[in-house]
Amino acid sequence: MPERVKERPPRRPTAPDGFVVVDKPAGSTSHDVVARCRRLAGTRKVGHAGTLDPMATGVLVIGIGRATRLLTYVVGADKAYEATIRLGVGTSTDDAEGEVVATPGVGADLGRDALDREVAALTGAIQQVPTTVSAIKVDGKRAYARARAGEDVELAARPVTVSRFEVLATRPATAEDGTPVLDVDATVVVSSGTYVRALARDLGAALGTAGHLTALRRTRVGGYDLTSARTLERMEAQADADGVLATLPLADAARATFPVRDLTADEARALGYGQWVAPSGDATTVAGIGPDGNLVALLEDTTRRGERLAKPVLVLAPAS
């Protein structure tokens, strides 16, 4: 008998251009989430704003359709986390997914004053050496690929900002091998490019021991937080019930990221043609919203031939 060909499931209707905020589950990569969203949204034009490690959970901003063009701006936003740091044990990846490489433990003399002092030293504008298993390229090759190939990887320190690093609770514990440790729950708010794993590593080193991250939950990316996040299961149930995946419209997505400028009909038309308009008077990128409530373009004030004007840096609603 001829082999039966497995039928592909029917393609879902294409979701409207916009954002979805996913509450990423533990164990999934950011790429896994994008692949699932492609199926739910019925399009391959899907991307994310800032990778979350498989161990981590929480806010992952997904762009669909034309909204993928906004992701570059969301990636650079600050991010907030709830983290648990284990002091007394170090790992090869600075988190719980790596192999244990050091077990100096934590002595009974480690007090809260010393902990708070070193946490304060890691707050503000600091120089941070990224974790070895990062995606940073070294001579054209990802650092994690070099590390996994057995190479010694040395990454240069770079400036980052830790605007908040607050200890919420501490719990003495014992590791599986009997090593005395201290688990530290903390809230962290950092600039783009900051590695919370590296903060755990550096906190341990500053206290004369070792440290790694055992839990991480991202609670906010810029203007998007857990209150607007949905699990993949909820997203699928909604898409099944309504026939199409619901998205945050482009204009609403922009309002959560940029200052807003309400455009006149003439300004909206001009920007649709890529023309410059009167300045917004803002030093940052501004979202231009048309009279119909739709996102027309992103604008930046600049000087041209001695005149201050607003230049469209990204046109989302080209003139028809």
N, C-alpha and C positions, 0 to 999 in steps of 0.2 A: 504494500500500500504506500502511496506517496506520503512523504513526511508533511505533517500539518504545519502550516506557517502560523506562528504566533501573531495574533492581531494586536496592533498597537492601540492603546486607549485613545479615544477621540481627543483631539486637541481642544483645550479650553478656549473660550472667547478671550481676545486680547484685552487686558486690563487697561484702564485709562492711564495716561501719563501721570506720574506722581510718585510719592514716597510711601513705603510701608515701614513701620518700625517693628522689628522682630525682637521678641524675647528669646534669644538664642539658648538652646538647651546645652547642657554639658555633654561632651563627647563628640559634638559635631564641629567641623571646621566651618569657617566663614564661607568657603567655597561650596560646602555641602548645602548651606542655607541658600546661597545664590541659585544653585541647581534646582532646589525644591521650589524656590520662588519663580523660576523660569517656567516650570510646569504649571504652577498655579496661575501665573499671569498670562500664559499662552504666548510668550515671546522670549526670544533669546537676549533682547536688549535689557539686561538687568545687571546692576553692579552694587557694590556696597561701599560705605564710607568708614573705613578703618577696621582692620582685621582684629578679631577676637581669637585668642588661643582656644584649642579644643576644650581645655579644662574649664575655661571661663564661661559664664552665662551673662545674660542681660542684653542691653540695648545694642542692636545692630541696625543701622539705618540703610535701607535698601531703596535704590532708585530704579524706576521702571520707565521705559520709553525715553522721551525727551528729558525726563527728570535725572537721568544718569549724567547729564551735562552739568547739573548742580552739585554733584557729589564732591568735586574738587574743592569746593568752598566749605563743605561740611567736614571733610577730612581734617582740616586745619583747626577745627573748633576744640575748645577744652573739653575734658572728659572727667566724669566723676565715677568713683568705684567704692565698693565695700570689699575689704580684703581681710584675709586671715594670714598672718605671718607666723611661721614656726621658727623660733630662735633656738639654736643648739644643734641644728642639723643643716648641712649644706648639700645641694644636689648639682648635678652636671648641667641642668637647665634652669636653675634658680627657681624651679617650681616642683610640684609633687609628681610631675610626669617623668622627671629625670632620675638618674641613678644616684644613690647616696654616695657622696665623695668625702664628707667630713662629718664627724660626730663628736665635736668638743663638748657638747652639752651646755647646760646653763646652771651656774652655781646658785646656791641659796642667797648669796650676797648681791645678786642683781636686783636692785630696787627700782621702784617706779620713778624716782627722781632721775636716775641715770638713763632710764628708757626715754623719759620725756625730753631730757637734754639732747640726746642724739636724734630723736625725731625732729626736734626743733632745728637741729643743724642740717637736716635734710629737707627743710622747708624753705621756700623762696626760690630765687634764681640760683641754680647749682650747676656744676659740671657733672655729667653722668656718663659712665662707660656702659654702653648697651650690653645686654646679656649676650653671651657668645652665640647662642642658638637663635639669633635674630635674623630678619630678612635683609639686613643691610648688606650691600655688595662690597666685596673686597677683591679688587682687581677683576671685576666683572663676574664674580661668583658669589652667591649668597653665603653669608657667614655660617648659617646652620649647615649648609652642604659641606663646607670645608671642615667644620667641627666633626660632623658625622663620618667624614672620610679619615679622621684621625689626625688632622692637621692642627697645629697650635695656632689659634686665632687670637690676634690682638687688635682690639677696636679702640679707636681714639675717643677720648671723652668729648662730649658735646654739650652745649648749653640747653637746659630745659628749665621749666618753671613748675614747681610744686606749690600751688597756691594754698592748699590745705592738706595737712597730714595730722590727723587727730586720733589718738588712741581712745577707743571706746571701752575696752575691757581686756583683761589679761587672765590666763588660766594656766597654772602649772600642770604639766602632763608628763607622760612617759612615752617615748617612741617605742616602736615594735621591738627594737633590740635592747631596750632597757635604758636608753639614754635619757637623762632628765632634760626636758625642754620647757619652753614657755610659749604658749600660743597667744598671739596678740591680734585682737580685732581692731580694725582701723577704718576710717573714712579718708579717702584720698581724692584730691582734685588736681589734675595735672594738665600741662600743655600737650599739644599733639607731639608725638615722638618720644614721650616719656615711657620708660618701662617700669611698671609697678614691680615686676619680678626683680629688677635691679635694685629698687628701693629696699626690698626685703633682704637681698644679698648684702647691700651696703650697711643696712641697720645692724645686721648680725656682726659684720666685720668691725663696725665702730664700737660695738659693745664687747669686743674681744672674743667673739665666738663665731658662729656661722648662722645663716638664715636663709629661708626659702619660702615661697608662697604656697599655701595649701588650699586656698579658696579665693576666687575673684569673681565679683559680680559688677558689671558696668551698669550704673544707674542713670547715666545721662551722657549724651553727646550733644554739645551745644544746647540748642533749644528743644531737644527731643529727649524725653525721659520715660521711665517705666509706666507712667500713667497712660501713655499713648501706645505702649508696646503690646503686641499680641503674640501668642505662641503660634507655631506653625500649624498645630492642630486646630486652633480657633480660626486661623486664616482659611484653612481648607474647608472647615464646616461652613463658614460664611460664604465662600465662593460656591460651594455646592448648593446652599440654600438660595442664593441670589442669582446664580448663573454666571457671575463674573467677580473677580477679586476686587474688593474695595480698596482705593488708594487715597492718600492725602493729596488733594489737587495741587498743581504747581504753585498757584498763588499762596495757598495756605502753607505749603512747604517753605516757600520763600520768606513768608512772614516770621517763621520760627528761626530763620537764619540771618536775615538782613534787616536793616532799617528800610521802611517802605516809603516810596514816593508815589502819590496819586497823580496820574498823568491826565492831561487834557486829551481830547480826541485828536487834536492836531499833533501833539507830542507823541502819542501812541503810534499814529500813522508814520511820522517821521522816523521814529526808532525802528519801526518795522522794515523800513528801507535802509537801515543802517546809518541814518543821519544823526548828527550831534544836536543836542538841544541845550536849553539854558541850564546852568549848573544847579546841582542839588544842594550845595552848601554843606556837604558831609564829607569827611575825610576817608570814609570807608566805602566799600561796594554797597550800592543801594538797589533794591528791587523796585522796578517801575511797574505799577499796576494800572491797567487801563480802565476807562469808565465802565466797561462791561465786567470788571472784577477779575479779569484774566491777567496772568503774568506776561508782560510784553518783553522786557529785557532787564539785564543787570547793567547798572551804570556806574561809572567812576568819573569824578571830576578831574579834569586835566587842563593844561594850557596849550592852546593852539594859536600860533601867530599872535601871541601876546594877549589873547582873549581866553577867559576862563569859561569852559563849557563842560557839559556832561557827555561822555563818550559811551556808546553801547559796547560793552565788552562781551556780551553774550545775548543774542537775540533769540527769544523763545517763541515769539509770535510774528513771524515775518509777514510783511504786507502781501495781500493776495492780489 
